[in-house]
Amino acid sequence: MTDLRPNALNTIPDDDESSTYRFIIVAAKRARQLQQGARSFLPTASKKPTIAAMEEVRRGLVKYEDSMRLPLEPEAEAV
């Protein structure tokens, strides 16, 4: 019989503040950096950059900006 429990290393965080789409995009960009020779923030047993990148993003070690959520500057008032 197979184990149907989700694998903690491969789950996408269910967070109200972030979306699944954002998680995937940030992890993919980080995986590309790792493939190009960037050093990992965590020691990992996996040789796959995608697994390392997902764990780094899940733990909040990868910083990113969401340009859609940046506060808008108030417009200058006309005098």
N, CA, C and O atoms as CSV, one atom per row, in Angstrom:
chain,resi,resn,atom,element,x,y,z
A,1,MET,N,N,0.848,-1.176,0.000
A,1,MET,CA,C,0.000,0.000,0.000
A,1,MET,C,C,0.891,1.237,0.000
A,1,MET,O,O,1.903,1.279,0.700
A,2,THR,N,N,0.518,2.228,-0.776
A,2,THR,CA,C,1.327,3.446,-0.872
A,2,THR,C,C,0.931,4.434,0.209
A,2,THR,O,O,-0.205,4.448,0.683
A,3,ASP,N,N,1.888,5.251,0.581
A,3,ASP,CA,C,1.650,6.277,1.588
A,3,ASP,C,C,1.057,7.504,0.896
A,3,ASP,O,O,1.681,8.061,-0.006
A,4,LEU,N,N,-0.128,7.929,1.302
A,4,LEU,CA,C,-0.820,9.038,0.658
A,4,LEU,C,C,-0.608,10.376,1.359
A,4,LEU,O,O,-1.177,11.386,0.946
A,5,ARG,N,N,0.205,10.395,2.413
A,5,ARG,CA,C,0.476,11.658,3.091
A,5,ARG,C,C,1.318,12.562,2.202
A,5,ARG,O,O,2.227,12.086,1.522
A,6,PRO,N,N,1.025,13.874,2.199
A,6,PRO,CA,C,1.841,14.761,1.363
A,6,PRO,C,C,3.269,14.842,1.887
A,6,PRO,O,O,3.505,14.842,3.095
A,7,ASN,N,N,4.196,14.910,0.975
A,7,ASN,CA,C,5.602,15.047,1.321
A,7,ASN,C,C,5.863,16.495,1.712
A,7,ASN,O,O,5.597,17.405,0.927
A,8,ALA,N,N,6.377,16.717,2.907
A,8,ALA,CA,C,6.590,18.071,3.413
A,8,ALA,C,C,7.568,18.863,2.554
A,8,ALA,O,O,7.476,20.088,2.480
A,9,LEU,N,N,8.499,18.178,1.910
A,9,LEU,CA,C,9.472,18.885,1.080
A,9,LEU,C,C,8.867,19.380,-0.223
A,9,LEU,O,O,9.389,20.317,-0.827
A,10,ASN,N,N,7.791,18.779,-0.659
A,10,ASN,CA,C,7.222,19.125,-1.950
A,10,ASN,C,C,5.892,19.858,-1.855
A,10,ASN,O,O,5.239,20.071,-2.877
A,11,THR,N,N,5.478,20.244,-0.667
A,11,THR,CA,C,4.208,20.950,-0.538
A,11,THR,C,C,4.406,22.435,-0.736
A,11,THR,O,O,5.452,22.990,-0.398
A,12,ILE,N,N,3.406,23.061,-1.278
A,12,ILE,CA,C,3.412,24.507,-1.484
A,12,ILE,C,C,2.727,25.133,-0.278
A,12,ILE,O,O,1.628,24.715,0.086
A,13,PRO,N,N,3.349,26.123,0.349
A,13,PRO,CA,C,2.749,26.710,1.544
A,13,PRO,C,C,1.396,27.336,1.244
A,13,PRO,O,O,1.206,27.977,0.211
A,14,ASP,N,N,0.469,27.141,2.159
A,14,ASP,CA,C,-0.866,27.707,2.027
A,14,ASP,C,C,-0.931,28.935,2.934
A,14,ASP,O,O,-1.308,28.839,4.102
A,15,ASP,N,N,-0.565,30.066,2.391
A,15,ASP,CA,C,-0.447,31.293,3.165
A,15,ASP,C,C,-1.374,32.346,2.578
A,15,ASP,O,O,-1.413,32.535,1.363
A,16,ASP,N,N,-2.124,33.033,3.441
A,16,ASP,CA,C,-3.044,34.069,2.962
A,16,ASP,C,C,-2.313,35.239,2.317
A,16,ASP,O,O,-2.844,35.874,1.406
A,17,GLU,N,N,-1.105,35.529,2.779
A,17,GLU,CA,C,-0.356,36.674,2.284
A,17,GLU,C,C,0.299,36.425,0.932
A,17,GLU,O,O,0.550,37.371,0.185
A,18,SER,N,N,0.573,35.187,0.612
A,18,SER,CA,C,1.238,34.899,-0.652
A,18,SER,C,C,0.411,33.887,-1.437
A,18,SER,O,O,-0.366,33.118,-0.871
A,19,SER,N,N,0.592,33.909,-2.709
A,19,SER,CA,C,-0.160,33.003,-3.562
A,19,SER,C,C,0.715,31.842,-4.005
A,19,SER,O,O,1.943,31.912,-3.943
A,20,THR,N,N,0.076,30.791,-4.448
A,20,THR,CA,C,0.790,29.643,-4.985
A,20,THR,C,C,1.588,30.056,-6.208
A,20,THR,O,O,2.724,29.622,-6.399
A,21,TYR,N,N,0.984,30.899,-7.031
A,21,TYR,CA,C,1.656,31.377,-8.245
A,21,TYR,C,C,2.953,32.107,-7.883
A,21,TYR,O,O,3.993,31.857,-8.493
A,22,ARG,N,N,2.901,32.995,-6.907
A,22,ARG,CA,C,4.090,33.750,-6.492
A,22,ARG,C,C,5.161,32.804,-5.969
A,22,ARG,O,O,6.340,32.969,-6.282
A,23,PHE,N,N,4.760,31.812,-5.172
A,23,PHE,CA,C,5.710,30.839,-4.643
A,23,PHE,C,C,6.440,30.119,-5.779
A,23,PHE,O,O,7.661,29.961,-5.744
A,24,ILE,N,N,5.686,29.690,-6.774
A,24,ILE,CA,C,6.272,28.953,-7.894
A,24,ILE,C,C,7.225,29.838,-8.693
A,24,ILE,O,O,8.311,29.392,-9.062
A,25,ILE,N,N,6.840,31.072,-8.963
A,25,ILE,CA,C,7.685,31.982,-9.736
A,25,ILE,C,C,8.989,32.284,-8.992
A,25,ILE,O,O,10.069,32.237,-9.582
A,26,VAL,N,N,8.885,32.594,-7.695
A,26,VAL,CA,C,10.086,32.919,-6.908
A,26,VAL,C,C,10.995,31.693,-6.798
A,26,VAL,O,O,12.213,31.813,-6.932
A,27,ALA,N,N,10.414,30.522,-6.556
A,27,ALA,CA,C,11.223,29.303,-6.448
A,27,ALA,C,C,11.889,28.967,-7.781
A,27,ALA,O,O,13.032,28.511,-7.800
A,28,ALA,N,N,11.193,29.184,-8.891
A,28,ALA,CA,C,11.775,28.904,-10.206
A,28,ALA,C,C,12.948,29.838,-10.499
A,28,ALA,O,O,13.975,29.411,-11.027
A,29,LYS,N,N,12.787,31.103,-10.155
A,29,LYS,CA,C,13.891,32.053,-10.371
A,29,LYS,C,C,15.081,31.718,-9.483
A,29,LYS,O,O,16.230,31.837,-9.908
A,30,ARG,N,N,14.809,31.300,-8.253
A,30,ARG,CA,C,15.899,30.926,-7.354
A,30,ARG,C,C,16.584,29.644,-7.849
A,30,ARG,O,O,17.807,29.530,-7.766
A,31,ALA,N,N,15.818,28.693,-8.354
A,31,ALA,CA,C,16.399,27.460,-8.889
A,31,ALA,C,C,17.315,27.774,-10.059
A,31,ALA,O,O,18.377,27.167,-10.201
A,32,ARG,N,N,16.912,28.713,-10.892
A,32,ARG,CA,C,17.753,29.108,-12.023
A,32,ARG,C,C,19.064,29.707,-11.515
A,32,ARG,O,O,20.126,29.437,-12.077
A,33,GLN,N,N,18.996,30.527,-10.447
A,33,GLN,CA,C,20.215,31.091,-9.864
A,33,GLN,C,C,21.135,29.979,-9.356
A,33,GLN,O,O,22.347,30.021,-9.564
A,34,LEU,N,N,20.543,28.986,-8.687
A,34,LEU,CA,C,21.341,27.870,-8.170
A,34,LEU,C,C,21.981,27.081,-9.304
A,34,LEU,O,O,23.126,26.645,-9.185
A,35,GLN,N,N,21.257,26.893,-10.401
A,35,GLN,CA,C,21.804,26.178,-11.549
A,35,GLN,C,C,22.978,26.929,-12.168
A,35,GLN,O,O,23.887,26.319,-12.731
A,36,GLN,N,N,22.952,28.253,-12.061
A,36,GLN,CA,C,24.012,29.066,-12.648
A,36,GLN,C,C,25.177,29.276,-11.694
A,36,GLN,O,O,26.097,30.036,-11.996
A,37,GLY,N,N,25.146,28.604,-10.539
A,37,GLY,CA,C,26.296,28.631,-9.649
A,37,GLY,C,C,26.147,29.410,-8.364
A,37,GLY,O,O,27.110,29.516,-7.605
A,38,ALA,N,N,24.975,29.960,-8.088
A,38,ALA,CA,C,24.779,30.684,-6.824
A,38,ALA,C,C,24.865,29.691,-5.668
A,38,ALA,O,O,24.518,28.519,-5.814
A,39,ARG,N,N,25.329,30.174,-4.523
A,39,ARG,CA,C,25.436,29.320,-3.345
A,39,ARG,C,C,24.083,29.208,-2.665
A,39,ARG,O,O,23.323,30.174,-2.593
A,40,SER,N,N,23.799,28.025,-2.173
A,40,SER,CA,C,22.541,27.782,-1.464
A,40,SER,C,C,22.601,28.394,-0.072
A,40,SER,O,O,23.660,28.441,0.554
A,41,PHE,N,N,21.449,28.863,0.405
A,41,PHE,CA,C,21.357,29.419,1.753
A,41,PHE,C,C,21.302,28.312,2.805
A,41,PHE,O,O,21.563,28.561,3.982
A,42,LEU,N,N,20.965,27.099,2.390
A,42,LEU,CA,C,20.812,25.972,3.307
A,42,LEU,C,C,21.692,24.811,2.873
A,42,LEU,O,O,21.903,24.606,1.678
A,43,PRO,N,N,22.206,24.054,3.827
A,43,PRO,CA,C,22.844,22.796,3.435
A,43,PRO,C,C,21.738,21.827,3.042
A,43,PRO,O,O,20.729,21.722,3.739
A,44,THR,N,N,21.916,21.135,1.957
A,44,THR,CA,C,20.872,20.240,1.490
A,44,THR,C,C,21.454,18.919,1.035
A,44,THR,O,O,22.574,18.855,0.528
A,45,ALA,N,N,20.676,17.865,1.222
A,45,ALA,CA,C,21.092,16.548,0.763
A,45,ALA,C,C,20.702,16.340,-0.697
A,45,ALA,O,O,21.237,15.462,-1.374
A,46,SER,N,N,19.766,17.154,-1.171
A,46,SER,CA,C,19.290,17.023,-2.541
A,46,SER,C,C,20.239,17.726,-3.503
A,46,SER,O,O,20.750,18.808,-3.214
A,47,LYS,N,N,20.463,17.101,-4.635
A,47,LYS,CA,C,21.296,17.726,-5.657
A,47,LYS,C,C,20.443,18.488,-6.663
A,47,LYS,O,O,20.970,19.115,-7.582
A,48,LYS,N,N,19.137,18.435,-6.487
A,48,LYS,CA,C,18.237,19.109,-7.411
A,48,LYS,C,C,18.024,20.562,-6.968
A,48,LYS,O,O,17.585,20.806,-5.844
A,49,PRO,N,N,18.328,21.515,-7.832
A,49,PRO,CA,C,18.179,22.923,-7.454
A,49,PRO,C,C,16.727,23.311,-7.196
A,49,PRO,O,O,16.468,24.236,-6.426
A,50,THR,N,N,15.787,22.628,-7.819
A,50,THR,CA,C,14.383,22.982,-7.588
A,50,THR,C,C,13.956,22.664,-6.160
A,50,THR,O,O,13.214,23.433,-5.549
A,51,ILE,N,N,14.414,21.546,-5.628
A,51,ILE,CA,C,14.070,21.172,-4.256
A,51,ILE,C,C,14.707,22.153,-3.277
A,51,ILE,O,O,14.053,22.598,-2.333
A,52,ALA,N,N,15.970,22.490,-3.492
A,52,ALA,CA,C,16.658,23.442,-2.619
A,52,ALA,C,C,15.985,24.813,-2.677
A,52,ALA,O,O,15.809,25.468,-1.649
A,53,ALA,N,N,15.612,25.240,-3.876
A,53,ALA,CA,C,14.975,26.548,-4.036
A,53,ALA,C,C,13.624,26.592,-3.348
A,53,ALA,O,O,13.297,27.584,-2.697
A,54,MET,N,N,12.837,25.542,-3.478
A,54,MET,CA,C,11.525,25.522,-2.815
A,54,MET,C,C,11.681,25.591,-1.307
A,54,MET,O,O,10.906,26.282,-0.645
A,55,GLU,N,N,12.651,24.901,-0.751
A,55,GLU,CA,C,12.856,24.931,0.694
A,55,GLU,C,C,13.328,26.319,1.144
A,55,GLU,O,O,12.897,26.808,2.188
A,56,GLU,N,N,14.194,26.946,0.379
A,56,GLU,CA,C,14.656,28.291,0.719
A,56,GLU,C,C,13.494,29.291,0.706
A,56,GLU,O,O,13.378,30.121,1.607
A,57,VAL,N,N,12.648,29.210,-0.304
A,57,VAL,CA,C,11.495,30.119,-0.389
A,57,VAL,C,C,10.515,29.830,0.732
A,57,VAL,O,O,9.993,30.757,1.351
A,58,ARG,N,N,10.257,28.553,1.004
A,58,ARG,CA,C,9.323,28.158,2.061
A,58,ARG,C,C,9.771,28.704,3.423
A,58,ARG,O,O,8.941,29.100,4.242
A,59,ARG,N,N,11.081,28.722,3.657
A,59,ARG,CA,C,11.607,29.204,4.940
A,59,ARG,C,C,11.777,30.723,4.983
A,59,ARG,O,O,12.158,31.276,6.015
A,60,GLY,N,N,11.500,31.390,3.879
A,60,GLY,CA,C,11.589,32.842,3.854
A,60,GLY,C,C,13.001,33.374,3.682
A,60,GLY,O,O,13.270,34.524,4.028
A,61,LEU,N,N,13.899,32.570,3.159
A,61,LEU,CA,C,15.287,32.984,2.991
A,61,LEU,C,C,15.527,33.737,1.690
A,61,LEU,O,O,16.567,34.375,1.528
A,62,VAL,N,N,14.583,33.673,0.766
A,62,VAL,CA,C,14.719,34.346,-0.524
A,62,VAL,C,C,13.865,35.603,-0.484
A,62,VAL,O,O,12.648,35.535,-0.312
A,63,LYS,N,N,14.504,36.735,-0.642
A,63,LYS,CA,C,13.801,38.015,-0.613
A,63,LYS,C,C,13.337,38.381,-2.015
A,63,LYS,O,O,14.052,38.168,-2.994
A,64,TYR,N,N,12.146,38.927,-2.098
A,64,TYR,CA,C,11.600,39.356,-3.389
A,64,TYR,C,C,10.665,40.527,-3.161
A,64,TYR,O,O,10.162,40.739,-2.057
A,65,GLU,N,N,10.441,41.280,-4.221
A,65,GLU,CA,C,9.507,42.399,-4.182
A,65,GLU,C,C,8.315,42.077,-5.054
A,65,GLU,O,O,8.461,41.520,-6.142
A,66,ASP,N,N,7.152,42.423,-4.582
A,66,ASP,CA,C,5.940,42.269,-5.369
A,66,ASP,C,C,5.542,43.660,-5.837
A,66,ASP,O,O,4.990,44.446,-5.066
A,67,SER,N,N,5.820,43.961,-7.088
A,67,SER,CA,C,5.574,45.311,-7.598
A,67,SER,C,C,4.094,45.660,-7.610
A,67,SER,O,O,3.743,46.839,-7.653
A,68,MET,N,N,3.228,44.672,-7.574
A,68,MET,CA,C,1.796,44.942,-7.564
A,68,MET,C,C,1.297,45.348,-6.181
A,68,MET,O,O,0.206,45.905,-6.058
A,69,ARG,N,N,2.077,45.077,-5.143
A,69,ARG,CA,C,1.654,45.380,-3.777
A,69,ARG,C,C,2.387,46.574,-3.166
A,69,ARG,O,O,2.145,46.925,-2.011
A,70,LEU,N,N,3.276,47.194,-3.931
A,70,LEU,CA,C,3.986,48.339,-3.390
A,70,LEU,C,C,3.013,49.490,-3.190
A,70,LEU,O,O,2.142,49.715,-4.030
A,71,PRO,N,N,3.148,50.221,-2.090
A,71,PRO,CA,C,2.220,51.331,-1.845
A,71,PRO,C,C,2.419,52.427,-2.888
A,71,PRO,O,O,3.545,52.748,-3.266
A,72,LEU,N,N,1.326,52.981,-3.335
A,72,LEU,CA,C,1.385,54.080,-4.289
A,72,LEU,C,C,1.689,55.376,-3.562
A,72,LEU,O,O,1.215,55.607,-2.449
A,73,GLU,N,N,2.481,56.214,-4.201
A,73,GLU,CA,C,2.793,57.506,-3.601
A,73,GLU,C,C,1.582,58.411,-3.736
A,73,GLU,O,O,0.950,58.462,-4.791
A,74,PRO,N,N,1.259,59.128,-2.661
A,74,PRO,CA,C,0.105,60.035,-2.768
A,74,PRO,C,C,0.406,61.139,-3.766
A,74,PRO,O,O,1.535,61.621,-3.868
A,75,GLU,N,N,-0.611,61.523,-4.487
A,75,GLU,CA,C,-0.428,62.584,-5.480
A,75,GLU,C,C,-0.245,63.922,-4.766
A,75,GLU,O,O,-0.848,64.191,-3.727
A,76,ALA,N,N,0.606,64.743,-5.364
A,76,ALA,CA,C,0.849,66.070,-4.772
A,76,ALA,C,C,-0.409,66.909,-4.913
A,76,ALA,O,O,-1.059,66.924,-5.959
A,77,GLU,N,N,-0.734,67.603,-3.835
A,77,GLU,CA,C,-1.937,68.431,-3.861
A,77,GLU,C,C,-1.643,69.738,-4.596
A,77,GLU,O,O,-0.593,70.354,-4.410
A,78,ALA,N,N,-2.572,70.134,-5.414
A,78,ALA,CA,C,-2.434,71.396,-6.121
A,78,ALA,C,C,-2.741,72.535,-5.155
A,78,ALA,O,O,-3.716,72.483,-4.405
A,79,VAL,N,N,-1.910,73.545,-5.183
A,79,VAL,CA,C,-2.122,74.678,-4.270
A,79,VAL,C,C,-2.794,75.797,-4.989
A,79,VAL,O,O,-3.059,76.842,-4.394
